[in-house]
Amino acid sequence: MRCHKVFLPVLLVLISLPALAFQHGSEAKAEVPALSDFHDVIYVIWHEAWPAKDHAKLRSLLPDVEKGAAAVVSAPLPGILHHKKSAWDEGLQALKSTVEEYRTAVKAENNEALMAAAEKLHSNYERLVRVIRPPLRELEDFHSSLYMLYHHHLPAYDLAKIKSSSAELKQKMTVLQAAKLPDRLSAKKQDFDKARQELATAVAALEPAVQSGDKAKVTQAVEDVHTRYEAAQDLLAR
């Protein structure tokens, strides 16, 4: 009987581990699945019904618009995008307002207002996409590893996972060093190159700090990487 009492808590912990791993994995991805799903109805509106001025089709899509928008509004923003919450919330307010305009136009059978609302709906969808879309994919990929290190492994001081994250960051830094800024960000190249090199220097200093096992050194090294990452990210976001 005593054996069963000991075994049950252990079993519950083991069962919960995959769920925790999934939660952390989702938290470290710069994705909102509901927004991706919403693209299905947006595509039909913008590429089929709107250019054809198919008002009947636009009206018929109202339930899908309402359902998709509601899913986006209620969707959680992953932890890795917490710094974009203000812009995301503003985008959600604009989306809700536009859905109401779309609904009103459908009920009033006002085709001109419906066309305007459909165009605005597409614009607000694109606005939300821009909020979560990284300016440089390689930098966001780097951030996905840094996020787990900074917000989970370091606070728990799980040295094995810290070492693993350090190795990941070293590899991803190599890829980031070779990444080219998109043309729309070309004016920021000189400043970004400087910020990227400072980040690379911080990443290089992380490995020996981790190998030392000295908690104070490890913590400071991780903080330095995080600070340099934020500087590079903020530069591109401005």
Number of C-alpha atoms within 10 A of each C-alpha: 6 6 7 8 9 10 11 11 11 10 10 10 10 11 11 10 11 11 11 11 11 11 12 15 13 15 20 20 19 20 17 18 13 17 19 13 14 20 16 13 15 23 13 14 24 17 10 14 20 19 10 11 15 14 18 12 15 22 19 11 17 16 11 14 23 16 11 20 23 17 16 22 18 10 13 12 21 19 18 21 18 12 9 13 15 11 14 21 14 12 20 21 12 18 24 18 15 22 21 13 19 27 19 15 20 21 11 11 14 13 17 11 16 24 21 15 22 23 17 18 25 18 17 21 21 15 19 21 18 13 17 19 13 16 17 17 13 20 20 19 19 20 23 18 19 24 19 20 24 19 12 15 19 18 10 12 14 12 16 11 16 23 20 14 20 24 16 14 26 17 13 17 23 13 14 20 15 9 13 13 18 10 9 8 14 11 10 14 15 10 12 20 15 12 19 21 15 18 23 21 15 20 24 17 16 25 20 14 20 21 13 10 12 10 14 9 16 24 17 13 21 24 16 19 23 19 14 21 24 15 17 20 20 11 13 17 12 6
